[in-house]
């Protein structure tokens, strides 16, 4: 069974990747700590892309989250510098080597470029991520520790989502750990039109830990695991084959997708920035713990708007506490579903459940049963003519009209004889073209 799982995940990327670019050679410079010197920019010349979450727009989204606006504020006991201090290469190497990590934290020009992006261009965003880390790092650490994985992997969501639980990449990767749909489902994350477990910080963290563990079972090297998390195991295997079988990340570097070339350096840079922020004059945002919350299981559909209206709560607050729901609605009718609310507001919700369910929600009405309309059959020419004859006859006046009802055994001839008229006259009065009549039919005889 384990072999089957490991085979299947070779087909499952978490995020997606750019097209692989293949070059004829790789850098000859490598070492334990320093993988190239300042005079050798071959890694930079290969070209790489920063992970999507390191763009200004994605990092700015963190600062506009409800949690960030409500529970974080500028530090009052720290003076943030407006510029980054000049740090010599040797100092970067020394600091990286001193970090208490299992994973290799090597230095080179690509790593330096990623560090500079954090501590120079994105200084303000790093302040927010340091503050948001207080909310999410305990969750990440618990999941990683459960599967006995290196705790430095807790910084992976920084380069994946900038710590935004509802982040969605340009290709659909979702949540803190940026799971693609197929990979998320393979690791037990349910996704429907109404719910998305990829946005649940706890569920997605444990799924990510299992996936990282399985990747390590395949590659046995954490740099390759990180790279595979970004572009998928099959692309790592392709790069290994194209490099002649080498299994060191920095040796297969030229054969990787451009974003993956920047992925491991960005991960090293994230660990560096979250560890040595003080040395770069960056102050973490002060954060206070969110209000205590409680959860109630619902077996009815209820919208966030209904809850907010009845309990006088902020819809955005409800949304931030329940990121798993994609349409601002708890779909309890499908399966009992949790609603998380502030602990102080839970008694009011429980007291007003009936009133809340009775409120008109924002979701469209869903009918349990509907009737199907049938189209009227187009009239045949003879039917239209008969209708015209009937209308013409009716317009002639009905003052002396006389009618009979067809009985069993009646024919037009029998009816004509009983009523002292002719079959032709009956046809004319009733718009008939033949002799067919039916029991119960009402015929005009005069």
N, C-alpha and C positions, 0 to 999 in steps of 0.2 A: 504493500500500500504506500509506504514512504517513497519508494522509487517512482511510483506513478505520480505522486504529488510533485516530486522534484522535476520530473519530466515536463509536467504540465506548466509549471511556473516558468520554464524557459521560454514559453510563448506569451507570458503575461508581463508587460511593462507596467510600472506604476504611472509615471508620466510618459510623455512621448518625446520624440527626438527629431533632430534635423537630419538631413541626408548625410551618410557617411562620406567623408573625404579621405582618399587614400593617397599617401605620398610614398616616395621611393626610399626614404631614409629616415632615421630617427637620431636624436641627439646621442652623442657618445658619453656625455657628462652625466654621472650619477654617483650617489654616495649615500651614506647613512642619514645624514642630516641635510646636507646641501646638495640639491640635485642638478644645479648648474650655477656657474658663476656670473657675475654682473656683465662680463664681456660676451657671454654666449646667450643670445636672445632667440635661440632656435625654437624654444617652446612658444614664445610670443609670435614668432613669424609663422608658425603653423596656423594661427588664428583660433579663437575660441569665442563662445558666446557666454555672457553672464546668464545664470538661471533667471527665468522669468520673474520670480518673486523678488529679485534684486533690482527691478526697475523702480523708478521713482513712484509711478502710479500705484503699483501694488503695495509698496511700503506705506504710501500716504493713506491707503485705505485702512490701515491699522489704526491710525490716529482718529478716524471718524467712527470707529466702532462704539457701540453703546458702553461697553465695559471700559474702554479707554477714556471716553469722555466723562464717565460717571465716577470711576474709582481711581483714576490716575491724575496727578497734578505735578507741576514742576517742583523739583527738589528745593527745599529752603536751606539745606545745610551743605550744599555743594555748588560751586561756581563753575559752570560749563564754559570751557574755552571756545572761542569762535574759530580758532584755527588749530590744525593738528600739529603737534610738535614734530620736529624732524627726528626720525629714528634711524640710526645706522643699520645696515644689513646684519652686522654681527649681533646686534641686540635682538632683532627679530629671531635669528637662529637660536640664540640662547633662551629666549622666552618660550619659544615653541618646544624646545627640548625639555624644559622644566615643567611642562603641563602634565598633571597626573592622569595620563591616558594610556589605555591599552593600544589604541590605534595609532599608527604612525602620523606624526604631525611635522612633515618635512617642509623645507623652505625652497622656493625658487621664484623666478620672476613672475610666473602666473599667480602663485600664491600671494606674492607681494601686491600684484595688481588688485586682487580681490580684497586683501586687507585694506588697501588704500580706498577702495570703493566704500567700505563700511566706515572707516574712521575719518575719512575726509568728506566725501560727497554726501554720505547718508548719516551723518552724525546725529541729527535730530531724530531720525527714525530709529536708530540704535537705542536712543534714550527710551523711546516708547517700547521697543521690544524687550529691553531690560526690565521695564515695569510690568509688561504683560507676562514675562517669564514667571513671575510669582504666582500667576493663576494656573499656568499650564505645565511647568516643569515637574511639579510633584506627580501629576498624572503620567507624564512620559517616563519618569524615573521608575515609578511603580511597575509599569508595563514592561520596561526593559529588564528590570531586576527579576521579574517573574520568569523570564526566559533566559536569565543569566547572560545578558548581552552587555557590551560596554556602555556605560552610562553617558559617554560623550555623544552617543547617537541621539540624545535628547535635543541636540541643536540642529538635527536634520530638518524639522519643520520650519526653522528660520529661513533656510534657503528654498524650501518647498512652498510655503504659504505666507511668510512673514508673520506667522502666528495668527492667522485669520481663519477661524473655523468654518467660515462660509465661502472661502476663496474658491473661485473656479477659473482654471487656466483657459487659454484660448482654444485648447483642444478638448476641454471637458473634464480634466483632472480636478478633483473636488476635495475640499476639506483641509485640515491642518497638515495631513500627510499626503495630500494630493493623489488619491487613488483614482485610477481609471476605472470605468464601470466594470469591465470583465475581471480585473484583478480584485477589486473590492468584493465582488460576489464570490469569487473563488475562495476568499478568506472570511466568508460569513457575513459580509456587510450587505444588508438588505436595501435595495433601492427600488422604489415605486414612483408613480407620478406624484404621490403625496408625501413620502418620507424618503430620507437619504441618510443611512447610517454612516456614510463617509464623513458627514458633518458632525457626528457625535464624537466629542473629544476622547471619551473613554473607550468606546467600541473601536474607533479607528486606531487608537494607540496600540491596543492589544493586537489588532489585525496587522499593523505595521511591524510589531515585534515578531510575530510569527513569520511574516514574509522575510524579514531580515535574517532570521535564524535559518530559514530554508535556503536563502541565497548563500549564506556562509557554508552550509553543507555542500553546496555545489562548487564554490570557488575557493574556500579556505583562505581568503585574503580580504581584509576589510576594505581596502581601497577599491578592489574589484566589486565587492558587495555594494558599496556606495554608488559606483558607476552603473552597476546593473539595476539598482533601484531607480535610476534616472532613465536609462534608455532601454532596459530590458535585457535579460540574460543572453538572448540569441545574438544581439549586437556586440556584446562583450566577446562571445565565442567567435564571431566573425573577425573581430579585431585581433584576437589571439592567433587565429589561423593566418591572417594576412601579415602578421608580424613574424611569422615563422615559428609559432608556438611559444612565444615569450608570455609570461604570466605576471609581469610587473606592470602596474598601471602606467607608470611613466615611460615604459618602453613600448607599450601599445598605444600611447597617447596620440600619435599622428593618425591612427587608423580608427579613431573614435568619432562619433558625431560631434559637431562643434560645441553644442551645449554641454555634452558630457565631458569635454576637455576642460570646461570651466567649472564642472560640478564638484569634483573632489577638491580642487583649490578653494572653491567657495565654502565648502564644508570646513576645511582647515581654517579659513579666514573667519568663519562664524564662531568657531571655538575660540579663536584668538581674541576676537572683538568682545565676546561675552565674558572673557577672563581678564583681559588687560585694558578694559575701558577706562579705568582711572588714569592709567599711564598716558592715555591720549586725551585727557581732559573732557571726557564724556560723563555726564551725570545721569544716572538712572532716574526715570520718572518715579516720584513717590507714589506708592500704591497702597490702598487699604483693602482689606478683604471685603469681597461682596457680601451682601446681606445673606444670612443663613436661609436655606431653601428647604422645601419639602416637596414630595411627589405624591400625586394622587392618580390612580389608574381609572381611566374613563372607558365606558363601553358605549358611548354615544359620540357622534360627531359634534365638535364644538369649535368655533372659530376664535382666534385670538381677539377679534373685535368684540365678540359676545362677552368674553371674560373681562376685557378691559372696560366695557361699558357698564357691566353689572357691578364690578368691584372697584371701579374708579382707578384703574391701573394704566400705565403707559404701555401701549402696544409694542413699542420698540424694546421695552424691558422684557416683556413676555417672549418676544422673538429671540432675544439674546440668550435667555435661559433655556430655550427649546429649539436649538439650531437644526435639529434633525428633521423638522417639518418644513416642507418646501413651499406650501401654499397658505401659510398662516392658519392652519387648521389641524386639530388633533383628530385623526381618522379612527376614533374608537369603535365605530360601528363595524369596521372590518375585522379588527382584533383589538382586545384591550390595550390601550396605549397610555403612556405616562404623560402627565402635564406637570411641569415643575414651576412652582411659584415661590415668592418670598414666604418664609415661615410665618410672618406676622399677618399675611393676607390669606393664608390657607383656610382658617376658620370661617372667614366671610364667604369664601368660595363654596365651602361645604354647606353652609347654611342656605346659600342661594342657588344651589345646583338646578333645581326645577325652573326657577326664573331664568337662569342663564340658558338652559336648553330651549326654553320657550321663545327666547329672543330671535328675531329674524337675523340669521347669519349673513355674511357677505358672499358665501358660496352660492352658485346657482342652484335653483330647485332641482332635485333629482327625483324623478317619478319612478315609482315601483312598478307601475303597469300603465300601458298606453294602448289606445285603440288605433288601429291602422285604417286610414282613409282609403276608400276605393274610388277610382276614377269612373265617371259615368261613361257607359259604353256609347260610342258614336252611333248616331241614328243612321239607319239604312235609308236609301232614297224612298222606298215604299212606305217606311214608317213616317218620314217627314210629310209625304203626300197625304197619308191617312190623317195625320194631325191637322194638316191644312183643311182637309175636308170636314173634319169634326168641328174645327173653329168656324168654318164657313156655315155649316149647318146650324151650329149653335147661334151664330149671328143672325140667322134668319128668323129667330124667335122661337121660344119654346112654349108658347101659350097653349097650343093644342097637342103638345108632344105626349107620346105614350110609350112606356117602357115595359119590357118583360125581362125576367131572369131565366137564363138557360138552365133547364133541368136535365137529369140523366136521360139519355136516349134522344134528346132533341137534336134536330137538324134544321138548317135554314129553311128547307122546304116545309117541314112540319110547322115551324113557327110562322111562316108566311101564310099557310092555309088557315091556321087557327086565328090569325089576325087579319084575314081577308086582304092580304097584300101579296107582293111578289118577292121572289128571292133577289131580283135585281134592285128592287126598292130598298130592301133591307141592307144590301151591300152599300148602296149609295148613302143611306142615312147613317150608317155606322163606319164608313170608310174601309170596308172590307174588300180585299182583292180576290179572295178565294172562298171556300166553303168551311174553313176551319173555325170552329167556335169551341168554348170550353164551359164546363159546368160552373155555375155561379156568375158567368159573365152577364152584364146588363146590356141589353140591346134596345135601341129605339126602334119602334115599329110604326110610328106616325110622326 
